[in-house]
């Protein structure tokens, strides 16, 4: 049985979606891992490249940008149909 929000979700994406796959990670979670990224990456936050293949509503770029990670890639596409998935 489909969730009531599935129909409206289908209108927002150019590919098939599953309602249960569209829950954003909260900003606080990114704030919690930011110090670990700082310790692991020998670049500034602005220079650190982050790729998140799961778009949801695109909040990941906003959250990361607010924390200084301005070089994030998070596009509204079906990751599993992309070249990045087929040929990493």
Protein Blocks (a to p, Z undefined) as FASTA:
>chain_A
ZZfklmmmmmmpcbdcdfklmcccdfklmmmmmmmmmmmpccdfklpccddfblknommm
mmmmmnopabbcdddddfklpmklmmZZ
